[in-house]
Amino acid sequence: MRKKRNAGIIAYGTEEDRQKLAVLADTYRLSGSELIIKMIRDRFTDLYGPSAS
């Protein structure tokens, strides 16, 4: 049996959260995991600057 593309993307969250993530990921042409990492990196840079680690 094939796993749904958006199944298991979020460890915690509702089915609605997973559906929203799938729509956003498709919009940006990324996987859900790639989008989450991109958002983390972008937000971190916004808060702490590009050279913060």
C-alpha positions in Angstrom: 0.0 0.0 0.0 1.4 3.4 -1.0 1.7 6.1 1.7 -0.1 9.4 1.0 2.2 12.1 -0.1 1.4 14.4 2.8 1.0 11.7 5.4 3.5 12.0 8.3 4.8 15.3 7.2 4.0 16.9 10.6 4.7 14.8 13.7 2.0 16.8 15.5 -1.0 18.5 14.0 -4.3 17.8 12.5 -5.3 16.5 9.2 -6.2 20.1 8.3 -2.6 21.2 9.1 -1.2 18.5 6.9 -3.6 19.5 4.0 -2.5 23.2 4.4 1.1 22.2 4.4 0.6 20.1 1.2 -1.1 23.1 -0.5 1.7 25.5 0.5 4.4 22.9 -0.5 2.8 22.5 -3.9 2.6 26.3 -4.4 6.4 26.6 -3.8 7.1 23.3 -5.6 8.9 21.9 -2.6 8.2 18.9 -0.4 6.5 19.5 2.9 9.8 18.9 4.7 11.7 21.2 2.4 9.1 23.9 3.0 9.3 23.6 6.8 13.1 23.8 6.7 13.0 26.8 4.4 10.5 28.6 6.7 12.7 27.8 9.8 15.8 29.2 8.0 14.0 32.3 6.7 12.4 33.1 10.1 15.8 32.5 11.9 17.5 34.9 9.5 14.8 37.5 9.9 15.2 37.4 13.7 19.0 36.9 14.1 20.5 37.9 10.8 22.2 35.9 8.0 25.4 35.1 9.9 23.9 33.9 13.1 24.2 30.1 13.8 
